[in-house]
Amino acid sequence: MRKNPSTTAPRDGGQPLLHQKAEQTQLFGTLKQFPIGLGHDIRMYACQRLNQVLADTQILYSLYKKHHWLMRGATFYSLHLMLDKHADEQLVLVDALAERIQSLGGVAVGDPRHVAELTSIPRPPDGVEKVPVMLSRLLDAHERILVDARAAAARLSEEQDEGSNDLLISQVVRTGEAQVWFLAEHLVDTPLVRV
């Protein structure tokens, strides 16, 4: 008697194929060819510059989270909330940068160990620093990203990669400038008012 194929259980019983290994399908620093009207050289340049900004932005996100957790003092609550909001905004940028790199045919840096190799942002101490030092560290990281993003955007615009230029200016630079403003205002020396 022949069994009905629709009622026959699969041979493997639905067992997941665990511990798979294979060669990489695309190496970091290489490009796939996509028909997007941009040549290989400018796409390669864009991916390199965007990966630098991506690595630095991932580190900035991590710094925001670290300082969010380690915040101290009278301004704890307001800074704790602000740093968490800024971290969330940086995480949105991480995703946008990675997706742009992929859409250009590149490979976005994603592994934290690889990010640590690429970043230009100095590593902070493992422990807790004073609040003004933590805020200054965030400002320095922002400035590094802003300088790099503007320089990359200018070249990308010259080469007609307006998509990458727009991402860098409209999202990375504008978000960074606003966050710098909020951070810097917390470092203003406000004189005491005597009544």
N, C-alpha and C positions, 0 to 999 in steps of 0.2 A: 504494500500500500504506500502510495506517495504522500509525503507530508506537504501541507500547505505552507509555502515560503513565508507568508505573512505571519504565521504563528511560530515559526522556528526561531529559537534564540540565536543570537550571533555566536560564532565559534569562540570568540575571546571573552564572552560574558560581559562585555562592556568595560573590561579592565583598562584603565589608563596606561598609556605607554610612558612609563617613568624613566628618568635618568637618561634622556636623549642627548646625544652629542652629534655635532656636525660641524663642518667648516663654516666660517662666516660667509654670509651671502653678499655683503658689501663691507669693505674695510673703511675705517674712519679716515677722513681726508680724501676720499674718492667721490666721484659724482656718477649718478645715473643720468642718461640723456632724457630730458623731458622737452616736449615741443612747446616751450613757453616764450619763444622769441628772444632769449638771452643766450649769448655764446658761452662756451665752456669756461673761458678765462674769467669773465666777470662773475659767473656763478660760483666758480672756485674761490675767488676773492671774497664774495659775499658770504659764503659758507664759513670761511676762515674767520672773518671779522665778526659775523653773527655768533659763531661758537665762542669767541673770546668774550663777547658781551653776555652770552648765555652762561658761561662758566662763572663770570663775575657776579651776575644776577643771582645765580644759585647760591653763591657764597653770601651775598648781601641778604637774601632771604633767610639763610641760616643764622646770620648775625642778628637780624631782627628778632628771630625766635629766641635765640640765646639771651639777648638783652631784655626781651619781654619777660622771660622767666626769672631773670636775675635782678630786675629793677628793685630799687630800694628807696626809702625816704618819704618825705612829705608829699611828693608828687607821684608816688607809686601808682595810684589808681589811674590817673589820667595818662601817664606815660605807658603803663601796662596795656591799656586799651588802644592807644595810638600806635604803639609798636606792633601790636597784633594786626591792626587794620593795615598798616604799611606792609607787613609780611604777606598778608593775603593779596595785596595789590602786586607785590613782586612775584608771587606765585603765578598770577595771571600772565605776567610778562614772560616768565620762564616757559610757559606753555606756548605762548604766541611766537617766541623766538625759535623754539624747537620745531614747531610746525612750519615756520617759514624756511628753515634750513632743509627740512624734509621735502618741502614743495619745490625747492631748487634742485633737488636730486642728491643732496648731501646727507650726511649722518650727523645728527645732533648729539652733542656730548651729554651723557646722562648719568654715568656711574660716578658716585661721589669721589672715588679715588682718582678718576681721570680729571674731574673738575678741579680737584686740588692741585693737580699737575699744571693745569692751564691758567688758573686764576692769577690775576695781578694784584689781588687784594691780600695784604699781609695777614698772617694768622694771628688771632688774638690770643692772649693768655687763656689757659684752661679755666682759671678761677674767676672770681667776681671782681670787677673794677668799680671805681666810683662812677656815679651817674653821669657827670659831665664828660668823663673819659669815654664811656660807652657811646654817648651821643656823638662825640667828636669822631669816634671810630666809624660810626655809621655815615657821618658827613664825608669823611675821607673816601670811603668806599663808593658813595654816590658820585663824588667828583671824578674819581677814576673812570667810572662807567660813563658819565656824561661827556667827558673829554673824548673817550674812545668812540662813543656812539655818534657824536657830532662829526668827528673826522671820517669815520666810515660812511656816514650818511652823505657827506659832501661828495666823496668819490663815487659812491653808488649812484647818486643823482647824475653826475657827469657821464656815467656809463649807461644811463637810461634804465637802471634797476629801481624804478620808482616804488615798487612794492616793498623792497627792503628799506629804502629811504623813508618811506611813510611809516613803517613799523618803528624804526629807530627814532624818528622825530616825534610822531604823533603819540606814540605809546611810551617808549623808554625814556626819552628826554622830558616829555611833559609830566609824566608820573614822577620821575626823579626830581625835577625842579620843584614840584609841589611838596614832595616829601622833605626835601632839603629845607624849604621854607619853614615847615612845621617843626622840624628838628632844631634848626638854628634859633628859632624864637625861644626855645627852652634854655638856651645858653646865654640869653641876655642878662646882664647884671642889673637887676631892678633895685633901685635904691629904696631903703625903708622910708615909709612916710611916717613922720612923727606928728602926733596930734596934740 
